[in-house]
Each structure stands twice: as structure tokens, then as C-alpha cells.
Amino acid sequence: MKFRVERDVLADAVTWTARTLPTRPPAPVLAGVRIEADAVGTIGLSSFDYEVSARSEIPAEVSEPGTVLVSGRLLAEISRSLPAKPVDFAVEGNKVIVTCGASRFTLLTMPVEDYPALPTMPELSGTVSGDELTHAVAQVTVAASRDDTLPLLTGVRVEIEGERITMLATDRYRLALRELTWTPVTPDYSAVALVRARTLNDVAKSLGSSGLVNVGLSTGSGVDLVGFEAGGRHTTSQLVDGDYPAVRRLFPDETPIHAVVPTAPLIDAAKRVALVAERNTPIRLSFTDGQVVLDAGQGDDAQASEALEAVLVGEEISVAFNPSFLLDGLGALGTDFVRLSFTHPNKPVEFTGQESLDGEDSSHYRYLLVPIRFAS
């Protein structure tokens, strides 16, 4: 195999393909990136760990077609460090010679015949705007669990009904819901899938800038897969197995008390007050007519407080939150004002965004946060 390719094109493709390589692969060959050069002038790079696959295609001047398997992480580091000149790639026996300007690297090949076949990209289910997908995923995955001992909660429940997609994620302490529209292959398309939050985050970051993203879902066929494709790159992932808890019912039907606060000033104040909040200690928010007071720390510890203007509808109320969880929700809103809706000081608080102080709150994104009980 022998080909020449532009350095930046190679570096981007190898880095993207190698990003999902396992730190501790179950088999040595799974630490490799498979490179296939065809006579048409296309290089295909692929990686697979039996759960997530990635493949990208780039143009190149191919003089000798062929297939080879090399260490993915090493090739990614090398390709990023090469000078800005064309890269020559050649296989000699059991070695790969990478030459770029005055730089020359020799890599050992891995047994390509032992590499597993990549799963087939699921049939197209619909397309979604990359920008909207990126925004929606960032908003909902803040609430997904990072605890791998609870694999169900590390996933995002994706519910599709016609042109509407609803994403839900929870780690038991907060719950995020985001609705967006897409273009399904059929108007009555319906599906439910539990997708790894890590997979969605990765797809949103790496494919979201490509315009439209093609989405394919394959369920009930032995291996349940989701696939995403855009800009000559596609990735597949096995779906998380299991029944997701019925979390929609946690959103309150009625909230007799609500407060509206400018989002950016509230974020800034929460960050400042949180400086004295030691690990696992909350920030308290006390809402009265015309203002909210944030405070943290008590007794002989360091203390901080700050007051902001706020509009309160209903009775005065005080709640306390985990500072990180509070800031995650506020940061995900993306609106000028936040509405906090209450049923009781010890019941979950719903965060929604609105564009003006007296405007309507948005129903597209909802963030539910469990408060921390504190001594009055």
C-alpha cells in the first residue's frame, strides 16, 4: 500500500477516528486504526471496540491500494506533529513508513486479519440540524450519570414521535428534558432508544458543525444500534440495554410559586458565593419580594452572601442546592432570564428559560433539581 495525503486532512481524520479507542482494549488489535486505500483515491480509516465504531473517508493520491492496521493513538500523535507538508504513507513488509518533509517514522503493523468487521450503518431514520443537535445534547447530558455502576443512568432516553425528538437524562439528583424537531424518513416514524451520553456528546462535538446529520436507528434485530453520519464520517454505537425509569412524571403539573432572575448575574453570583462552599455543602437561595439572596458557609467557617433583583410570584421561599448542579442547569439554559418554579421547599425545583422578565417560559428545555435539606 502506498499513498500521499495532505497533512491537515490526515491529522483530522486520524484524530477523529482514534478518539474512541479503548484505554484498555479487550484485544490488542482493538488499539489499532484500520487504514484502507482504494484505487479510486479514497482512504478509509476505522476503529471499533465492539460497542462503538467510527469510520472516516478522505481523498488521497493512491498509487498502491491495500489495507493495514497500526496503533491508533501513536499514529494520531505523529500525524498532529508533522510539518505542514504532504505526507507519504507506504507499507514495507510488516512496517509502515510515514514520511513528511524531513521527518520519517516507522511503525509496526498489527495483524489486520484479526480485526473484527465493523457493524453496518443502520438504515436512515431521519436527519437533524447539526447546530440544534449540538445545543440539545449539551443541555440534556449535563444531567446524565457518570457512574458506570448504574449503566442505565449513563444513557439518554431518546423518544421519537413523527417530527419531534425528546431527550431525557437523570442521575437521580437532577433531570433534564429537551425537545427538538427533525425530518424523519416517514411522517409517522416512532422509536425509543437509550443512547450513551458519551456517544451523544462525542457526536455533537465532532459532527454538529457539518450541517445536517443523518441518523439511523436499528432496534429489535438482535443488535440494537444507533448511527450518525455527516461530512464523510460515521459512527455507530450499541444502545444501552434496560428499562429507563419513568421520569417524566417527576415534573410537577402545577407550581404555585415561581421566581424570575437574570441568568448571567445569577451564574456570576453563584460562582462567587460557591467559593466558600466546601465539598458537599450547599448554596442557599432565599426569595423575597423583589430580590433573591444567595449565601453559603455558616458558623466559624468562611461565609459569603450576595443579593440580586428578582421577581417573585407567590409566597416567600428558601431552598438550597448543590453548587455544581445549580450552575450546570443555569449554564445549559442559554436564555437571558431563568424561571424557578416551586411546589415546596423540599420538593424538586423546575428551571426553565425565558427571553424577557415578563415573558413566557420555554417548554423546549426543562431542568429539574432536587434541593438539599438544610436547618432553618
Phi, psi and omega per residue, in radians:
M1 nan 2.405 3.125
K2 -2.673 2.293 3.093
F3 -2.715 2.845 3.058
R4 -2.152 2.411 -3.078
V5 -2.550 2.669 3.099
E6 -1.174 2.443 -3.046
R7 -1.024 -0.844 -3.098
D8 -1.134 -0.674 3.122
V9 -1.101 -0.784 3.137
L10 -1.134 -0.815 -3.091
A11 -1.065 -0.769 3.139
D12 -1.097 -0.783 -3.084
A13 -1.188 -0.757 -3.139
V14 -1.168 -0.761 3.140
T15 -1.060 -0.771 -3.139
W16 -1.142 -0.766 -3.094
T17 -1.191 -0.635 -3.071
A18 -1.460 -0.076 -3.005
R19 -1.145 -0.451 -3.095
T20 -1.734 0.127 -3.129
L21 -1.065 2.351 -3.120
P22 -1.179 2.511 3.095
T23 -1.181 -0.684 3.081
R24 -2.147 1.479 -3.051
P25 -1.144 2.443 3.108
P26 -1.142 -0.371 3.055
A27 -2.451 2.488 -3.072
P28 -0.935 -0.653 -3.075
V29 -1.146 -0.369 -3.111
L30 -1.314 -0.076 3.013
A31 -1.519 0.000 -3.084
G32 -1.721 2.811 2.964
V33 -1.921 2.234 3.140
R34 -1.517 2.207 -3.124
I35 -2.026 2.169 -3.120
E36 -2.197 2.129 3.117
A37 -1.907 2.222 3.127
D38 -1.904 2.922 -3.057
A39 -1.224 -0.290 -3.121
V40 -1.288 -0.390 -3.125
G41 1.855 0.551 3.125
T42 -2.132 2.356 3.054
I43 -1.878 2.192 3.073
G44 -1.881 2.209 3.104
L45 -2.024 2.329 -3.083
S46 -2.483 2.656 3.072
S47 -2.443 2.722 -3.055
F48 -2.826 2.408 3.087
D49 -2.225 0.424 -3.099
Y50 1.355 -0.165 3.071
E51 -2.101 -0.840 -3.124
V52 -2.066 2.317 3.070
S53 -2.100 2.684 3.093
A54 -2.485 2.455 3.092
R55 -2.542 2.357 3.071
S56 -2.304 2.624 3.140
E57 -2.160 2.363 -3.133
I58 -2.365 2.665 3.090
P59 -1.377 2.597 3.120
A60 -2.771 2.859 3.024
E61 -1.597 1.778 -3.058
V62 -1.701 2.071 3.094
S63 -1.749 -0.450 3.076
E64 -2.442 1.906 3.111
P65 -1.116 2.792 3.108
G66 2.905 3.114 -3.124
T67 -2.368 2.449 -3.132
V68 -2.601 2.750 3.115
L69 -2.203 2.177 -3.132
V70 -2.340 2.866 3.115
S71 -1.009 2.106 -3.054
G72 -1.197 -0.821 -3.088
R73 -1.166 -0.678 3.132
L74 -1.154 -0.754 3.135
L75 -1.120 -0.645 3.119
A76 -1.120 -0.780 3.125
E77 -1.117 -0.732 3.141
I78 -1.130 -0.827 -3.061
S79 -1.113 -0.594 3.119
R80 -1.270 -0.440 -3.077
S81 -1.609 -0.116 -3.082
L82 -1.224 2.672 3.074
P83 -1.179 2.843 -3.079
A84 -1.360 1.218 3.132
K85 -2.473 2.864 3.101
P86 -1.031 2.555 -3.104
V87 -1.906 2.237 3.055
D88 -1.757 2.302 -3.052
F89 -2.181 2.125 -3.096
A90 -2.473 2.496 3.092
V91 -1.792 2.205 3.082
E92 -2.230 1.816 -3.098
G93 1.136 -2.154 3.132
N94 -1.751 0.426 -3.120
K95 -2.258 2.665 3.043
V96 -1.988 2.244 3.128
I97 -1.838 2.085 3.107
V98 -1.927 2.088 -3.098
T99 -2.160 2.314 3.120
C100 -2.574 1.900 -3.062
G101 1.040 -2.203 3.133
A102 -1.550 -0.021 -3.124
S103 -1.572 2.438 -3.135
R104 -2.494 2.219 3.118
F105 -2.182 2.521 3.066
T106 -2.097 2.149 -3.137
L107 -2.057 2.477 3.035
L108 -1.365 2.456 3.087
T109 -1.482 2.821 3.079
M110 -1.974 2.742 -3.093
P111 -1.149 1.738 -3.076
V112 -1.124 -0.452 -3.141
E113 -1.187 -0.340 3.109
D114 -1.535 -0.069 -3.072
Y115 -1.371 2.341 -3.106
P116 -1.245 2.690 3.087
A117 -1.262 2.394 3.129
L118 -1.259 2.552 3.074
P119 -1.130 2.637 3.108
T120 -1.313 2.420 3.074
M121 -1.027 2.215 3.135
P122 -1.019 2.691 3.114
E123 -1.047 2.514 -3.076
L124 -1.017 2.254 3.076
S125 -1.809 -0.505 3.137
G126 2.989 3.139 3.130
T127 -2.236 2.625 -3.116
V128 -2.427 2.591 3.086
S129 -1.094 2.257 -3.132
G130 -1.077 -0.725 3.141
D131 -1.111 -0.764 -3.123
E132 -1.195 -0.669 3.101
L133 -1.084 -0.766 -3.141
T134 -1.043 -0.800 -3.127
H135 -1.138 -0.796 -3.102
A136 -1.111 -0.769 -3.126
V137 -1.111 -0.744 3.129
A138 -1.070 -0.650 -3.121
Q139 -1.220 -0.696 -3.003
V140 -1.535 -0.566 -3.058
T141 -1.291 -0.200 3.071
V142 -1.069 -0.425 -3.097
A143 -1.677 -0.049 3.141
A144 -1.306 2.552 -3.123
S145 -1.261 2.529 3.023
R146 -1.746 0.069 -3.064
D147 -1.566 1.860 -3.092
D148 -1.224 -0.157 3.064
T149 -1.329 -0.210 3.045
L150 -2.118 1.248 -3.004
P151 -1.004 -0.566 3.130
L152 -1.000 -0.744 -3.048
L153 -1.424 -0.092 3.021
T154 -1.477 -0.023 3.134
G155 -1.781 2.902 3.045
V156 -1.985 2.173 3.100
R157 -1.377 2.140 -3.126
V158 -1.948 2.037 3.134
E159 -1.950 2.209 -3.105
I160 -2.100 2.184 3.044
E161 -2.351 1.829 -3.126
G162 1.074 -2.145 -3.079
E163 -1.567 0.069 -3.070
R164 -1.956 2.295 3.018
I165 -1.961 2.306 3.041
T166 -2.072 2.224 3.095
M167 -1.945 2.383 3.133
L168 -2.311 2.433 3.087
A169 -2.564 2.509 3.104
T170 -2.630 2.619 3.006
D171 -2.080 0.317 -3.139
R172 1.503 -0.329 -3.135
Y173 -1.832 -0.405 3.064
R174 -2.577 2.817 -3.079
L175 -2.449 2.294 3.116
A176 -2.096 2.425 3.083
L177 -2.289 2.313 3.122
R178 -2.393 2.301 3.089
E179 -1.947 2.473 3.070
L180 -2.607 2.898 3.135
T181 -1.865 2.730 3.082
W182 -2.595 -3.134 3.104
T183 -1.995 1.762 -3.131
P184 -1.352 2.839 3.139
V185 -1.206 -0.502 3.059
T186 -2.299 2.512 -3.063
P187 -1.042 -0.486 -3.094
D188 -1.771 0.403 -3.106
Y189 -1.063 2.364 -3.122
S190 -2.491 2.344 3.131
A191 -2.851 2.738 3.038
V192 -2.322 2.318 -3.129
A193 -2.537 2.612 3.067
L194 -1.957 1.861 -3.021
V195 -1.859 2.409 3.105
R196 -0.997 2.323 3.116
A197 -1.075 -0.646 3.127
R198 -1.072 -0.709 3.131
T199 -1.115 -0.812 3.141
L200 -1.088 -0.750 3.112
N201 -1.051 -0.769 -3.115
D202 -1.127 -0.781 3.135
V203 -1.088 -0.783 -3.112
A204 -1.070 -0.733 -3.107
K205 -1.265 -0.643 -3.005
S206 -1.661 -0.436 -3.103
L207 -1.997 -0.222 -3.028
G208 -1.090 -0.426 -3.114
S209 -1.545 0.116 -3.041
S210 -1.624 0.232 -3.116
G211 1.554 -1.995 3.113
L212 -1.578 2.447 3.100
V213 -1.958 2.187 3.066
N214 -1.429 2.346 -3.121
V215 -2.132 2.343 3.078
G216 -2.237 2.368 3.105
L217 -2.146 2.330 3.088
S218 -2.243 1.936 -3.129
T219 -2.249 2.651 3.093
G220 1.293 0.307 -3.112
S221 -2.073 0.514 -3.140
G222 1.661 -1.061 3.084
V223 -1.967 1.979 -3.136
D224 -1.492 2.116 -3.047
L225 -2.255 2.659 2.888
V226 -2.137 2.464 3.140
G227 -2.307 2.557 3.116
F228 -2.285 2.442 -3.122
E229 -2.509 2.361 3.066
A230 -2.909 2.489 3.027
G231 0.986 0.678 3.120
G232 1.344 0.174 3.097
R233 -2.170 2.422 3.023
H234 -2.462 2.631 -3.123
T235 -2.416 2.520 3.063
T236 -2.180 2.718 3.117
S237 -2.588 2.423 3.005
Q238 -1.166 2.496 3.098
L239 -1.343 2.679 3.079
V240 -1.288 2.350 -3.090
D241 -1.610 2.387 3.073
G242 2.348 2.972 -3.134
D243 -1.703 2.036 -3.136
Y244 -1.250 2.475 -3.141
P245 -1.078 2.659 -3.127
A246 -1.364 1.470 -2.994
V247 -1.568 -0.330 -3.099
R248 -1.005 -0.613 -3.081
R249 -1.167 -0.215 -3.134
L250 -1.282 -0.382 3.094
F251 -1.234 2.273 -3.080
P252 -1.214 2.537 3.074
D253 -1.320 -0.621 -3.134
E254 -2.377 2.516 3.095
T255 -2.298 1.802 -3.067
P256 -1.212 -0.297 -3.118
I257 -2.185 2.363 2.973
H258 -2.592 2.696 3.127
A259 -2.294 2.548 3.103
V260 -2.111 2.247 -3.071
V261 -2.354 2.495 3.009
P262 -1.041 2.268 -2.989
T263 -1.173 -0.912 -3.058
A264 -1.057 -0.831 3.087
P265 -1.069 -0.593 3.118
L266 -1.189 -0.698 3.083
I267 -1.077 -0.839 -3.122
D268 -1.064 -0.770 -3.135
A269 -1.140 -0.723 3.140
A270 -1.099 -0.681 3.116
K271 -1.122 -0.722 -3.132
R272 -1.179 -0.833 -3.116
V273 -1.135 -0.579 -3.110
A274 -1.175 -0.256 -3.138
L275 -1.059 -0.485 3.139
V276 -1.743 -0.009 3.126
A277 -1.460 1.886 3.131
E278 -1.208 2.996 -3.098
R279 -0.904 2.287 3.099
N280 1.174 0.232 3.043
T281 -1.814 2.521 -2.975
P282 -1.578 2.956 2.877
I283 -1.761 2.304 3.105
R284 -1.718 2.407 3.084
L285 -2.103 2.083 -3.132
S286 -1.988 2.019 -3.081
F287 -1.747 2.176 3.018
T288 -2.266 3.096 -3.095
D289 -1.072 1.980 3.059
G290 1.626 -0.163 -3.130
Q291 -2.746 2.849 2.968
V292 -2.234 2.358 3.103
V293 -1.921 2.177 3.069
L294 -1.744 2.356 3.044
D295 -2.617 2.717 3.132
A296 -2.612 2.733 -3.121
G297 1.465 2.645 3.132
Q298 -2.776 2.944 3.094
G299 1.074 -2.278 -3.119
D300 -1.507 -0.032 -3.133
D301 -1.374 2.951 3.030
A302 -1.093 2.524 -3.100
Q303 -2.305 2.715 3.097
A304 -2.641 2.603 3.047
S305 -2.646 2.706 3.120
E306 -2.726 2.455 3.140
A307 -1.928 2.470 3.101
L308 -2.287 2.690 3.025
E309 -1.211 2.482 3.131
A310 -2.700 2.684 3.036
V311 -1.820 2.184 -3.128
L312 -2.028 2.258 3.049
V313 -2.033 2.008 -3.091
G314 1.933 -2.898 -3.074
E315 -1.238 2.713 3.019
E316 -1.107 2.542 -3.051
I317 -2.639 2.574 3.076
S318 -2.218 2.382 3.103
V319 -2.405 2.853 3.096
A320 -2.328 2.467 -3.081
F321 -2.301 2.704 2.887
N322 -1.091 2.173 -3.054
P323 -1.001 -0.736 -3.117
S324 -1.136 -0.749 -3.130
F325 -1.150 -0.660 3.106
L326 -1.108 -0.832 -3.110
L327 -1.179 -0.606 3.074
D328 -1.025 -0.823 -3.109
G329 -1.170 -0.776 3.129
L330 -1.104 -0.711 -3.128
G331 -1.186 -0.457 -3.104
A332 -1.422 -0.303 -3.031
L333 -1.105 -0.871 -3.127
G334 1.254 0.395 3.124
T335 -2.156 2.838 -3.090
D336 -1.224 -0.516 -3.109
F337 -2.267 2.629 3.086
V338 -2.062 2.397 3.030
R339 -1.869 2.178 3.056
L340 -1.821 2.102 -3.071
S341 -1.933 2.242 -3.013
F342 -2.072 2.595 2.936
T343 -1.996 -0.569 -3.092
H344 -2.873 2.592 -3.115
P345 -0.990 -0.452 -3.117
N346 -1.821 0.110 3.128
K347 -1.746 2.707 3.140
P348 -0.940 2.488 -3.115
V349 -1.836 2.318 -3.129
E350 -1.687 2.243 3.102
F351 -1.856 2.224 3.017
T352 -2.358 2.814 -3.108
G353 -1.813 2.679 2.992
Q354 -2.566 2.666 -2.994
E355 -1.469 -0.337 3.138
S356 -2.442 2.891 -3.057
L357 -1.066 -0.688 -3.107
D358 -1.925 0.359 -3.123
G359 -1.461 -3.122 3.093
E360 -1.481 2.533 3.100
D361 -1.389 2.641 -3.113
S362 -1.429 2.411 3.106
S363 -1.714 -0.035 -3.092
H364 -1.261 -0.578 -3.138
Y365 -2.263 2.236 3.139
R366 -2.349 2.332 -3.103
Y367 -2.197 2.081 -3.093
L368 -1.914 2.183 -3.058
L369 -2.188 2.254 3.117
V370 -1.374 2.183 3.121
P371 -1.329 2.853 3.091
I372 -1.744 2.292 3.115
R373 -1.194 2.447 3.138
F374 -2.489 2.706 3.140
A375 -1.302 2.287 -3.118
S376 -1.195 nan nan
